[in-house]
Amino acid sequence: MTNTPHILDVLIIGGGVVGCAVLREVSRYAVHVALCEAEGDVGAGISRANTAIAHTGFDAPPGTLEAQLVTRSHQVFAKLCAELEVDTRPCGALMLAFDAADIARLGEYQRKAATHGVLVEWVERAALLAERPYLNPQVQAGLRIPGEMPVDSFRLTLAYAESAVRAGAEIWLDERVEAIEQQNTTLLVRTSRREIQARFVVNAAGMAAAQMANMLGDTSFTIRPRKGQLIVVDPADAPPIDTILLPTPSPTTKGILITPAAHGNLLLGPTAEDGTDPSDWATTDTGLAQVMAGVQRLVPELRVTQPITSYAGLRSVGYEWDGQAYVPAQDYIVRTATNCQRMLHVAGIRSTGLSASPMLAVHVVEQLVGMGLELSAAMPSPSRNAKTQGRKDAKTQIRANVLDLEPLDTQVICPCAQVTAAQVRDAIHGPVPAYTLDALKRRLWVMAGPCQGARCIADLVLLLAKEHACDVSEVRKHAIGSEVVLNQELRTREQENKNQELPRGHPNQEQENKARDVSIAPSHAFEERCAALLAQIGETELTRGNLGIPGTRPAGILTAGGALRLLAATGRVPGLRAVIVGQAQWLPDLTELLELAGMSVVVVLPEIAEIIGWLRVAAVRKLDGSQVVCDLVILT
């Protein structure tokens, strides 16, 4: 921790879409502003997993701050995304009614939309089925909402942050707030790395917002998680769905959506599961089945046999103290702390943070001015550099051999997303640098395609290590503790070193043996065996998403091809206790290679029921309910 406190006008806690939008808005003025984020990247919490729709606010509760900010943001969203070079898909939405009760509620939503000034259109059954014959024939009517728009939510959060950095703001990652103390004219904030004295603090900490408030003794609200599970599918495996489809919400749920995402895939979901554990990001068999049941109610012929992936996101739901108990908040919680006029809470934003973010940021600045922050005239936000092209041109070539440790700039190292090594390097050294695999995924969509990283993970690890001048064993999937490979070299390489050490007393003994000790290259024979098995595997392996395995998404889940590429390219093991899943004919060869490298294959299972662990794999649950402790799962 640094000894001299950093002096700020405004500190923002939380690097989600709301926190980054506020940072950008504040950075337009001549003030010293910074943002601290507990995770290793912006957008790594609530903002990383959602349906990524910029809503019109047609269904927002009338008279609320939420309704005001979402509808106002809708008016500027398309222009903002164009300025920030954020991909959108202005495809609109269709809300479908299937019975008389639905039709009555559909009319209520039509009237509510009119109250908010949002354009909607009633569509009769015949027109619906004529336009989209794949819809459930039981549909009775629909409400078209032309303004609903899928957005690249990862890019939006990052673009807000990059714009702020270009304007002079600072972003501190891996900085968890540990204490906040009220002083005479400032708040003293202690993080894991520094002390900060800030005149004003914006609490945009998402799921941790109540914890930040509690540090100042404010217990006026709490935050509880609402989990949403989603499935990602290739649109080629579905009917030609070109608009967001959603059921008419019931009194208890908004239902399951089908969303053509801005990046091209179809998103199915989410569920809405109220819980108490803010760290529960796991998918479940029950939740994924609920998604598919909801999808087939809308489009019966959409049957997913091999999804790209599935995931779960959390929404922060506010509960306010009424003197006796915490009750659901009826609106966003945007107010100063009960006992401190220098902290502004921006909490309980639920699922509309992305949609409200442009004008919510403006509203927060207005509140800060009311709290005493002096601002000069606003300056235009710096223009964003052209979207990273990574010097990709007609000479782009497919990366043929992962064992070449220096990928050329023009080599495509992610075949699914057609991303070159130059684009990866540019993302690593961007205004908000990418330090982890997940950070690269959010910026470039690497590891998000059909192979889920099996073909590019080794190159990405090598590039992160080289560009950040660190050892490959320090490269993380996401948070500290999620390192992709361990600081343990292959046993074959250690044995080769031992066999080839020069005899004691040889004049070059010390220099030669030291050179071998720092090398990460495995033995040539081991490389050849890996290459031979990779050729045998080919394109036949299935990913965790293909197999629909529920659970969490920690480091240590690899396909056989991904594991072999990591072993051969890094010379380090991705785990010590492996569970192999599958029944491929080449499993004996794989098992032999893993054990030769120094890993223990605990068990080979045809199927598993769940993956357990947050930072790294901790165990798998078998179909009979029992668990197997491991730190690596290899899918075949």
C-alpha positions as CSV (number, residue, x, y, z in Angstrom):
1,M,0.0,0.0,0.0
2,T,1.3,3.5,-0.9
3,N,2.0,5.7,2.1
4,T,0.9,9.1,0.6
5,P,-2.9,9.2,0.1
6,H,-4.1,10.0,-3.4
7,I,-6.2,13.2,-3.4
8,L,-9.3,13.2,-5.5
9,D,-12.3,15.3,-6.1
10,V,-14.5,12.3,-6.9
11,L,-13.8,8.6,-6.4
12,I,-16.2,6.1,-8.1
13,I,-16.3,2.6,-6.5
14,G,-17.3,0.0,-9.1
15,G,-16.3,-0.5,-12.7
16,G,-19.6,-1.8,-14.2
17,V,-21.5,-0.1,-16.9
18,V,-23.0,2.4,-14.5
19,G,-19.7,3.2,-12.8
20,C,-17.8,3.6,-16.1
21,A,-20.6,5.8,-17.5
22,V,-20.4,8.1,-14.4
23,L,-16.6,8.2,-14.7
24,R,-16.9,9.3,-18.4
25,E,-19.4,12.0,-17.5
26,V,-17.4,13.4,-14.6
27,S,-14.2,13.3,-16.6
28,R,-15.7,15.9,-19.0
29,Y,-15.1,18.5,-16.3
30,A,-11.8,19.9,-14.8
31,V,-11.8,17.6,-11.7
32,H,-9.5,14.9,-10.5
33,V,-11.6,11.7,-10.7
34,A,-10.7,8.0,-10.5
35,L,-12.5,4.7,-10.4
36,C,-11.5,1.6,-8.3
37,E,-12.7,-1.9,-9.3
38,A,-12.3,-5.0,-7.1
39,E,-11.9,-7.3,-10.2
40,G,-9.1,-7.4,-12.8
41,D,-11.1,-5.6,-15.5
42,V,-14.0,-3.2,-16.0
43,G,-17.3,-4.9,-16.7
44,A,-16.2,-8.0,-14.8
45,G,-19.1,-8.2,-12.3
46,I,-22.9,-7.7,-13.0
47,S,-22.2,-6.1,-16.4
48,R,-20.4,-9.1,-17.8
49,A,-23.5,-11.3,-18.0
50,N,-26.9,-10.0,-19.2
51,T,-29.2,-10.0,-22.2
52,A,-27.5,-6.8,-23.5
53,I,-30.6,-4.9,-24.6
54,A,-31.0,-1.1,-24.6
55,H,-34.6,-0.9,-23.5
56,T,-37.0,1.9,-24.5
57,G,-38.6,2.1,-21.0
58,F,-42.0,1.2,-22.4
59,D,-42.7,-1.0,-19.4
60,A,-41.0,1.0,-16.7
61,P,-43.1,1.9,-13.6
62,P,-44.6,5.3,-14.3
63,G,-43.4,8.2,-12.1
64,T,-40.1,6.5,-11.1
65,L,-36.5,7.7,-11.6
66,E,-36.0,4.5,-13.6
67,A,-38.7,5.4,-16.1
68,Q,-37.4,8.9,-16.5
69,L,-33.8,7.9,-17.0
70,V,-34.4,4.9,-19.3
71,T,-36.8,6.7,-21.6
72,R,-34.4,9.7,-21.8
73,S,-31.4,7.5,-22.4
74,H,-33.3,5.7,-25.3
75,Q,-33.5,9.1,-27.1
76,V,-29.6,9.3,-27.2
77,F,-28.6,5.7,-27.3
78,A,-28.1,5.1,-31.0
79,K,-26.1,8.3,-31.4
80,L,-24.0,7.5,-28.3
81,C,-23.2,4.0,-29.6
82,A,-22.2,5.4,-33.0
83,E,-19.9,7.9,-31.4
84,L,-18.3,5.2,-29.2
85,E,-18.2,2.7,-32.0
86,V,-20.3,0.2,-30.1
87,D,-22.1,-2.4,-32.2
88,T,-25.9,-2.4,-32.0
89,R,-28.6,-4.4,-33.7
90,P,-31.8,-2.2,-34.0
91,C,-34.2,-5.1,-34.5
92,G,-37.0,-4.1,-32.2
93,A,-39.1,-6.6,-30.1
94,L,-42.3,-8.5,-30.2
95,M,-44.2,-9.1,-26.9
96,L,-46.5,-12.1,-27.5
97,A,-49.9,-12.9,-25.9
98,F,-51.2,-16.5,-25.7
99,D,-54.5,-16.2,-23.8
100,A,-57.1,-13.7,-22.6
101,A,-55.1,-12.7,-19.5
102,D,-52.1,-12.0,-21.6
103,I,-54.1,-9.9,-24.0
104,A,-55.5,-7.8,-21.1
105,R,-51.9,-7.2,-19.8
106,L,-50.7,-6.5,-23.4
107,G,-53.3,-3.6,-23.4
108,E,-51.9,-2.4,-20.1
109,Y,-48.4,-2.3,-21.6
110,Q,-49.6,-0.4,-24.6
111,R,-51.2,2.3,-22.4
112,K,-48.1,2.4,-20.2
113,A,-45.9,2.9,-23.3
114,A,-48.1,5.8,-24.4
115,T,-47.6,7.4,-21.0
116,H,-43.8,7.3,-21.5
117,G,-44.0,8.5,-25.1
118,V,-42.6,5.2,-26.5
119,L,-43.8,4.1,-29.9
120,V,-45.5,0.6,-29.9
121,E,-47.8,-1.1,-32.3
122,W,-50.5,-3.7,-31.8
123,V,-50.2,-6.7,-34.1
124,E,-53.0,-9.2,-34.7
125,R,-52.5,-13.0,-34.7
126,A,-52.8,-13.4,-38.5
127,A,-50.2,-10.8,-39.2
128,L,-47.8,-12.3,-36.6
129,L,-48.0,-15.8,-38.1
130,A,-47.8,-14.4,-41.7
131,E,-44.6,-12.5,-40.8
132,R,-43.1,-15.2,-38.7
133,P,-44.5,-18.7,-39.3
134,Y,-42.2,-20.2,-36.8
135,L,-44.1,-18.6,-33.9
136,N,-46.2,-20.8,-31.6
137,P,-49.6,-21.2,-33.4
138,Q,-51.3,-20.6,-30.1
139,V,-50.2,-16.9,-30.2
140,Q,-53.2,-14.6,-30.0
141,A,-51.7,-11.1,-30.5
142,G,-48.6,-9.1,-30.1
143,L,-47.1,-5.7,-29.3
144,R,-44.3,-4.5,-31.5
145,I,-41.7,-2.2,-29.7
146,P,-39.5,-1.0,-32.6
147,G,-37.0,0.9,-30.3
148,E,-35.7,-2.1,-28.3
149,M,-32.1,-2.7,-29.4
150,P,-29.5,-5.3,-28.6
151,V,-26.1,-3.7,-27.8
152,D,-22.6,-5.0,-27.4
153,S,-22.7,-4.4,-23.6
154,F,-19.0,-5.4,-23.1
155,R,-17.9,-2.8,-25.6
156,L,-20.1,-0.1,-24.2
157,T,-18.7,-0.5,-20.7
158,L,-15.2,-0.5,-22.1
159,A,-15.9,2.5,-24.4
160,Y,-17.1,4.5,-21.4
161,A,-14.0,3.7,-19.5
162,E,-11.6,4.3,-22.4
163,S,-13.2,7.7,-23.1
164,A,-12.7,8.7,-19.5
165,V,-9.1,7.6,-19.5
166,R,-8.4,9.7,-22.6
167,A,-9.9,12.6,-20.8
168,G,-7.5,12.2,-17.8
169,A,-9.4,9.9,-15.5
170,E,-7.6,7.0,-13.7
171,I,-8.8,3.4,-13.3
172,W,-7.4,1.2,-10.6
173,L,-8.1,-2.5,-11.1
174,D,-7.8,-5.3,-8.6
175,E,-8.5,-2.7,-5.9
176,R,-11.0,-3.9,-3.4
177,V,-12.2,-1.3,-1.0
178,E,-11.5,-2.4,2.6
179,A,-12.5,0.6,4.7
180,I,-14.2,4.0,4.4
181,E,-13.8,6.7,7.1
182,Q,-15.5,10.1,7.3
183,Q,-13.2,13.0,7.9
184,N,-13.8,16.8,8.1
185,T,-13.9,17.6,4.4
186,T,-13.1,14.3,2.7
187,L,-13.7,10.6,2.9
188,L,-10.7,8.4,3.5
189,V,-10.9,5.2,1.4
190,R,-8.5,2.3,2.0
191,T,-8.1,-0.2,-0.7
192,S,-5.9,-3.3,-0.9
193,R,-3.2,-1.1,-2.5
194,R,-3.6,2.5,-1.5
195,E,-5.2,5.2,0.6
196,I,-7.4,7.7,-1.1
197,Q,-8.8,11.0,0.2
198,A,-11.8,12.0,-1.9
199,R,-14.1,15.0,-1.5
200,F,-17.0,12.9,-2.8
201,V,-17.5,9.1,-3.4
202,V,-20.0,7.6,-5.8
203,N,-21.0,4.1,-4.6
204,A,-21.7,2.2,-7.8
205,A,-20.4,-1.1,-6.4
206,G,-23.3,-3.3,-7.7
207,M,-23.7,-6.4,-5.5
208,A,-21.3,-4.8,-2.9
209,A,-23.1,-1.5,-2.7
210,A,-24.6,-2.2,0.7
211,Q,-21.2,-3.3,2.0
212,M,-19.8,0.1,1.0
213,A,-22.7,1.9,2.8
214,N,-22.2,-0.2,5.9
215,M,-18.6,1.0,6.1
216,L,-20.0,4.4,7.0
217,G,-22.6,3.0,9.3
218,D,-25.5,3.4,6.7
219,T,-27.8,0.4,6.9
220,S,-30.7,2.0,5.2
221,F,-30.7,-0.6,2.3
222,T,-29.4,-3.9,1.4
223,I,-28.8,-5.7,-2.0
224,R,-29.9,-9.2,-2.9
225,P,-29.0,-11.1,-6.0
226,R,-31.4,-12.1,-8.7
227,K,-29.8,-14.8,-10.9
228,G,-30.6,-15.1,-14.6
229,Q,-29.4,-18.1,-16.6
230,L,-28.9,-17.9,-20.4
231,I,-28.1,-20.2,-23.3
232,V,-26.1,-19.1,-26.3
233,V,-26.9,-20.7,-29.7
234,D,-25.7,-20.4,-33.2
235,P,-28.4,-18.7,-35.3
236,A,-27.7,-21.2,-38.1
237,D,-29.3,-23.8,-35.8
238,A,-32.5,-21.9,-35.3
239,P,-35.3,-20.4,-37.4
240,P,-34.6,-17.0,-38.9
241,I,-35.4,-15.0,-35.8
242,D,-34.7,-11.3,-36.6
243,T,-36.4,-9.5,-33.6
244,I,-36.4,-9.9,-29.8
245,L,-39.2,-12.3,-28.8
246,L,-40.7,-12.1,-25.3
247,P,-43.9,-13.3,-23.7
248,T,-46.3,-11.0,-22.0
249,P,-45.0,-10.7,-18.4
250,S,-47.1,-12.3,-15.7
251,P,-47.5,-10.8,-12.2
252,T,-44.6,-13.1,-11.1
253,T,-42.1,-13.1,-14.0
254,K,-41.1,-11.3,-17.1
255,G,-40.5,-14.7,-18.8
256,I,-37.9,-16.0,-21.1
257,L,-36.7,-14.0,-24.1
258,I,-35.1,-14.9,-27.5
259,T,-32.6,-12.2,-28.4
260,P,-30.7,-11.8,-31.6
261,A,-27.5,-10.4,-30.0
262,A,-25.4,-7.6,-31.4
263,H,-22.5,-9.9,-32.0
264,G,-24.6,-12.3,-34.1
265,N,-25.6,-15.2,-31.8
266,L,-29.0,-15.9,-30.3
267,L,-29.4,-15.4,-26.5
268,L,-32.0,-17.5,-24.8
269,G,-33.2,-16.4,-21.3
270,P,-32.9,-15.2,-18.7
271,T,-34.5,-16.9,-15.7
272,A,-35.2,-14.7,-12.6
273,E,-34.2,-16.5,-9.4
274,D,-34.1,-14.5,-6.2
275,G,-31.4,-15.7,-3.9
276,T,-29.1,-14.7,-1.1
277,D,-25.6,-15.7,-2.3
278,P,-23.9,-12.9,-4.3
279,S,-21.3,-15.3,-5.4
280,D,-23.6,-17.8,-7.0
281,W,-22.9,-17.5,-10.7
282,A,-23.5,-21.2,-11.4
283,T,-25.9,-22.5,-14.0
284,T,-28.2,-25.4,-13.0
285,D,-30.0,-28.2,-14.8
286,T,-33.3,-26.8,-13.5
287,G,-32.5,-23.3,-14.7
288,L,-31.4,-24.3,-18.1
289,A,-34.5,-26.5,-18.5
290,Q,-36.6,-23.5,-17.5
291,V,-34.9,-21.5,-20.3
292,M,-35.7,-24.1,-22.9
293,A,-39.3,-24.5,-21.8
294,G,-39.8,-20.7,-22.1
295,V,-38.1,-20.6,-25.5
296,Q,-40.3,-23.4,-26.9
297,R,-43.4,-21.7,-25.7
298,L,-42.5,-18.9,-28.1
299,V,-40.9,-20.9,-30.9
300,P,-41.7,-24.7,-30.5
301,E,-39.3,-25.7,-33.3
302,L,-36.3,-24.1,-31.7
303,R,-34.7,-27.2,-30.0
304,V,-31.1,-26.8,-28.9
305,T,-29.1,-29.9,-29.2
306,Q,-25.6,-28.4,-29.1
307,P,-25.4,-24.9,-27.7
308,I,-22.3,-22.7,-28.0
309,T,-22.3,-22.1,-24.2
310,S,-24.5,-21.2,-21.2
311,Y,-23.9,-18.8,-18.4
312,A,-25.5,-17.1,-15.4
313,G,-25.6,-13.4,-14.5
314,L,-26.7,-11.5,-11.4
315,R,-28.9,-8.5,-11.0
316,S,-28.7,-6.3,-7.9
317,V,-32.1,-5.9,-6.4
318,G,-32.5,-3.2,-3.7
319,Y,-34.3,-3.6,-0.4
320,E,-34.9,-0.6,1.8
321,W,-35.4,-0.6,5.6
322,D,-38.9,0.5,6.6
323,G,-38.2,0.5,10.3
324,Q,-39.1,-3.2,10.8
325,A,-37.7,-5.1,7.8
326,Y,-36.0,-4.7,4.5
327,V,-38.7,-4.4,1.8
328,P,-38.3,-4.4,-2.0
329,A,-37.3,-0.9,-3.3
330,Q,-39.8,0.6,-5.7
331,D,-37.1,2.5,-7.6
332,Y,-33.4,3.0,-8.1
333,I,-31.6,3.8,-4.8
334,V,-29.8,7.1,-5.8
335,R,-29.3,9.3,-2.8
336,T,-26.7,10.4,-0.3
337,A,-25.7,8.2,2.6
338,T,-28.0,8.6,5.7
339,N,-25.1,9.9,7.8
340,C,-22.7,11.3,5.3
341,Q,-23.4,13.9,2.6
342,R,-20.1,13.1,0.8
343,M,-21.1,9.6,-0.4
344,L,-23.7,9.2,-3.1
345,H,-25.3,5.7,-3.5
346,V,-26.2,4.5,-7.0
347,A,-27.5,1.1,-6.1
348,G,-30.3,-1.4,-6.7
349,I,-30.3,-0.7,-10.5
350,R,-31.6,-4.3,-11.3
351,S,-31.6,-5.1,-15.0
352,T,-31.8,-1.6,-16.6
353,G,-28.3,-0.3,-15.7
354,L,-27.2,-0.5,-19.3
355,S,-30.4,1.1,-20.6
356,A,-30.3,4.0,-18.2
357,S,-26.5,4.5,-18.1
358,P,-26.2,7.6,-20.4
359,M,-28.7,9.8,-18.5
360,L,-28.1,8.1,-15.1
361,A,-24.5,9.4,-15.4
362,V,-25.8,12.9,-16.1
363,H,-28.2,12.6,-13.1
364,V,-25.3,11.6,-10.9
365,V,-23.2,14.6,-11.9
366,E,-26.2,16.8,-11.1
367,Q,-26.5,15.2,-7.7
368,L,-22.8,15.8,-7.0
369,V,-23.2,19.4,-7.9
370,G,-26.0,19.6,-5.4
371,M,-23.7,18.1,-2.8
372,G,-21.1,20.8,-3.3
373,L,-18.9,19.7,-6.2
374,E,-17.9,22.8,-8.2
375,L,-17.8,22.3,-12.0
376,S,-16.6,24.5,-14.8
377,A,-18.1,24.2,-18.3
378,A,-18.2,20.7,-19.6
379,M,-15.7,19.7,-22.4
380,P,-16.7,17.3,-25.2
381,S,-15.7,13.8,-24.5
382,P,-12.5,12.8,-26.4
383,S,-13.3,11.0,-29.6
384,R,-12.6,7.3,-29.5
385,N,-9.9,5.9,-31.7
386,A,-11.0,3.8,-34.6
387,K,-12.0,0.3,-33.5
388,T,-8.9,-1.8,-33.2
389,Q,-8.2,-3.4,-36.5
390,G,-4.8,-4.8,-35.5
391,R,-3.3,-4.0,-38.8
392,K,-5.3,-6.9,-40.3
393,D,-5.1,-6.8,-44.1
394,A,-5.2,-9.0,-47.2
395,K,-2.0,-10.7,-46.1
396,T,-3.7,-12.1,-43.0
397,Q,-2.8,-15.7,-42.5
398,I,-4.1,-18.5,-40.3
399,R,-1.8,-19.4,-37.4
400,A,-0.7,-22.9,-38.4
401,N,1.6,-23.9,-35.6
402,V,0.9,-23.0,-31.9
403,L,4.5,-24.1,-31.1
404,D,5.9,-21.0,-32.8
405,L,6.3,-18.8,-29.7
406,E,6.2,-15.5,-31.6
407,P,2.8,-15.1,-33.4
408,L,3.2,-12.7,-36.3
409,D,0.9,-9.6,-36.3
410,T,-1.0,-10.8,-39.3
411,Q,-1.5,-14.3,-38.1
412,V,-5.1,-15.2,-37.1
413,I,-4.8,-16.9,-33.7
414,C,-8.6,-17.1,-33.0
415,P,-10.2,-18.7,-36.1
416,C,-13.7,-18.4,-34.7
417,A,-13.6,-14.6,-34.4
418,Q,-10.9,-14.1,-37.0
419,V,-8.7,-12.1,-34.5
420,T,-5.1,-11.5,-35.3
421,A,-2.1,-11.4,-32.9
422,A,-1.9,-7.7,-33.6
423,Q,-5.4,-7.1,-32.4
424,V,-4.7,-9.0,-29.2
425,R,-1.6,-6.9,-28.6
426,D,-3.5,-3.7,-29.2
427,A,-6.2,-4.8,-26.7
428,I,-3.5,-5.7,-24.1
429,H,-2.0,-2.2,-24.4
430,G,-5.2,-0.3,-24.8
431,P,-6.3,2.7,-22.7
432,V,-7.8,0.2,-20.3
433,P,-5.3,-2.7,-20.7
434,A,-6.4,-6.3,-20.8
435,Y,-4.7,-8.4,-18.2
436,T,-6.7,-11.6,-18.3
437,L,-8.2,-14.1,-20.7
438,D,-11.7,-13.0,-19.9
439,A,-10.7,-9.3,-20.5
440,L,-9.5,-10.3,-24.0
441,K,-12.7,-12.2,-24.5
442,R,-14.8,-9.1,-23.6
443,R,-12.8,-6.9,-26.0
444,L,-12.3,-9.2,-29.0
445,W,-14.8,-12.1,-28.6
446,V,-11.9,-14.6,-28.6
447,M,-12.8,-17.9,-26.9
448,A,-16.5,-17.1,-27.4
449,G,-17.0,-19.0,-30.6
450,P,-17.8,-22.6,-31.4
451,C,-14.5,-24.0,-30.0
452,Q,-14.7,-21.9,-26.8
453,G,-11.0,-21.2,-26.8
454,A,-9.7,-24.7,-27.6
455,R,-7.7,-23.4,-30.6
456,C,-6.5,-20.0,-29.3
457,I,-6.0,-20.3,-25.5
458,A,-2.3,-21.2,-25.7
459,D,-1.5,-18.3,-28.0
460,L,-3.5,-15.9,-25.8
461,V,-1.6,-17.0,-22.7
462,L,1.7,-16.6,-24.5
463,L,0.8,-13.1,-25.7
464,L,-0.4,-11.9,-22.3
465,A,2.7,-13.2,-20.6
466,K,5.0,-11.6,-23.2
467,E,3.3,-8.3,-23.5
468,H,3.0,-7.9,-19.7
469,A,6.5,-9.2,-19.1
470,C,5.4,-11.9,-16.7
471,D,5.7,-15.7,-16.4
472,V,3.0,-17.8,-18.1
473,S,2.0,-19.1,-14.7
474,E,0.9,-15.6,-13.7
475,V,-1.7,-15.3,-16.6
476,R,-5.2,-15.5,-15.2
477,K,-8.6,-16.4,-16.5
478,H,-10.2,-13.7,-14.4
479,A,-9.5,-12.9,-10.8
480,I,-6.4,-13.5,-8.7
481,G,-6.2,-17.2,-8.1
482,S,-7.6,-18.2,-11.5
483,E,-4.2,-18.8,-13.1
484,V,-4.4,-20.8,-16.3
485,V,-1.3,-22.9,-15.9
486,L,0.6,-23.7,-12.7
487,N,4.2,-22.8,-11.9
488,Q,5.3,-26.3,-12.5
489,E,7.2,-27.4,-15.5
490,L,6.5,-30.6,-17.4
491,R,8.1,-33.6,-15.9
492,T,9.4,-34.6,-19.3
493,R,11.3,-31.4,-19.6
494,E,12.7,-31.7,-16.0
495,Q,13.9,-35.3,-16.9
496,E,15.5,-34.1,-20.1
497,N,17.4,-31.4,-18.2
498,K,18.6,-33.9,-15.7
499,N,19.7,-36.3,-18.4
500,Q,21.5,-33.6,-20.4
501,E,23.2,-31.7,-17.6
502,L,26.9,-31.2,-18.2
503,P,29.2,-33.0,-15.9
504,R,30.4,-31.3,-12.7
505,G,33.5,-29.3,-13.5
506,H,32.8,-28.7,-17.2
507,P,33.8,-25.1,-18.1
508,N,30.4,-24.3,-19.5
509,Q,28.4,-26.3,-16.8
510,E,27.0,-23.4,-14.8
511,Q,26.0,-21.3,-17.9
512,E,24.4,-24.1,-19.8
513,N,22.5,-25.6,-16.9
514,K,21.1,-22.2,-16.0
515,A,19.9,-21.6,-19.5
516,R,18.0,-24.9,-19.4
517,D,16.5,-23.9,-16.0
518,V,14.8,-20.8,-17.4
519,S,13.6,-22.4,-20.6
520,I,9.9,-23.3,-20.8
521,A,10.2,-25.4,-23.9
522,P,9.1,-29.0,-23.4
523,S,11.1,-31.9,-25.0
524,H,10.9,-32.2,-28.8
525,A,9.6,-35.8,-28.4
526,F,6.8,-34.6,-26.2
527,E,5.9,-31.9,-28.7
528,E,5.8,-34.4,-31.5
529,R,3.5,-36.7,-29.5
530,C,1.2,-33.7,-28.7
531,A,1.1,-32.7,-32.4
532,A,0.3,-36.3,-33.4
533,L,-2.6,-36.6,-30.9
534,L,-3.9,-33.1,-32.0
535,A,-4.0,-34.4,-35.5
536,Q,-5.9,-37.4,-34.4
537,I,-8.4,-35.4,-32.4
538,G,-9.0,-32.9,-35.3
539,E,-12.4,-31.1,-35.0
540,T,-14.2,-33.9,-33.1
541,E,-14.0,-32.7,-29.5
542,L,-17.0,-31.1,-27.7
543,T,-16.8,-28.1,-25.5
544,R,-18.4,-27.6,-22.1
545,G,-21.1,-25.4,-23.8
546,N,-21.8,-28.2,-26.4
547,L,-22.3,-30.7,-23.6
548,G,-24.5,-28.4,-21.6
549,I,-22.6,-29.1,-18.3
550,P,-24.0,-26.8,-15.6
551,G,-22.0,-25.2,-12.8
552,T,-19.5,-22.4,-12.5
553,R,-16.9,-21.2,-15.0
554,P,-13.5,-21.3,-13.2
555,A,-10.0,-21.8,-14.6
556,G,-9.2,-25.4,-15.3
557,I,-11.9,-26.4,-17.8
558,L,-10.3,-27.4,-21.1
559,T,-10.9,-29.5,-24.1
560,A,-8.3,-32.1,-24.8
561,G,-7.0,-30.0,-27.7
562,G,-6.8,-26.9,-25.6
563,A,-4.9,-28.8,-22.8
564,L,-2.4,-30.3,-25.3
565,R,-1.7,-26.9,-26.9
566,L,-1.1,-25.3,-23.5
567,L,1.2,-28.1,-22.5
568,A,3.2,-27.9,-25.7
569,A,3.3,-24.1,-26.0
570,T,4.0,-23.1,-22.3
571,G,5.8,-26.0,-20.9
572,R,3.7,-25.8,-17.8
573,V,0.9,-28.0,-16.5
574,P,-2.7,-26.6,-16.3
575,G,-3.5,-28.7,-13.3
576,L,-2.3,-31.6,-11.1
577,R,-5.4,-33.7,-10.6
578,A,-7.4,-34.2,-13.8
579,V,-10.8,-35.6,-14.5
580,I,-11.3,-36.6,-18.1
581,V,-14.8,-36.6,-19.5
582,G,-15.8,-38.5,-22.6
583,Q,-15.4,-41.8,-24.4
584,A,-13.1,-40.9,-27.4
585,Q,-11.0,-43.7,-28.8
586,W,-7.8,-41.8,-28.2
587,L,-8.3,-41.4,-24.4
588,P,-5.5,-43.9,-23.5
589,D,-3.0,-41.8,-25.5
590,L,-4.3,-38.6,-23.8
591,T,-4.0,-40.1,-20.4
592,E,-0.5,-41.3,-21.0
593,L,0.6,-37.9,-22.2
594,L,-0.9,-36.1,-19.2
595,E,0.8,-38.5,-16.8
596,L,4.0,-38.2,-18.7
597,A,3.8,-34.4,-18.2
598,G,3.5,-34.9,-14.4
599,M,-0.3,-34.8,-13.9
600,S,-2.5,-37.4,-12.2
601,V,-5.6,-38.6,-14.0
602,V,-8.0,-39.2,-11.1
603,V,-10.8,-40.8,-13.1
604,V,-12.2,-41.0,-16.6
605,L,-16.0,-40.5,-16.7
606,P,-18.4,-40.7,-19.7
607,E,-20.4,-37.8,-18.3
608,I,-20.5,-35.4,-15.3
609,A,-23.4,-33.6,-13.7
610,E,-21.8,-30.3,-12.6
611,I,-18.5,-28.4,-12.4
612,I,-17.7,-26.9,-8.9
613,G,-15.3,-24.1,-8.1
614,W,-15.0,-20.3,-8.6
615,L,-11.3,-19.3,-9.1
616,R,-10.2,-22.8,-10.2
617,V,-12.0,-26.1,-10.6
618,A,-12.4,-27.7,-7.1
619,A,-14.4,-30.8,-8.0
620,V,-16.9,-32.3,-10.3
621,R,-20.2,-33.9,-9.4
622,K,-20.9,-37.3,-10.9
623,L,-24.3,-38.4,-12.1
624,D,-24.8,-40.4,-8.9
625,G,-24.4,-37.2,-6.9
626,S,-21.0,-38.0,-5.4
627,Q,-18.1,-35.6,-5.9
628,V,-14.6,-36.1,-7.3
629,V,-11.9,-33.6,-6.1
630,C,-9.8,-32.2,-8.9
631,D,-8.3,-29.0,-10.2
632,L,-8.6,-29.7,-14.0
633,V,-11.5,-31.0,-16.2
634,I,-10.6,-32.1,-19.7
635,L,-13.5,-32.6,-22.1
636,T,-13.2,-34.9,-25.1
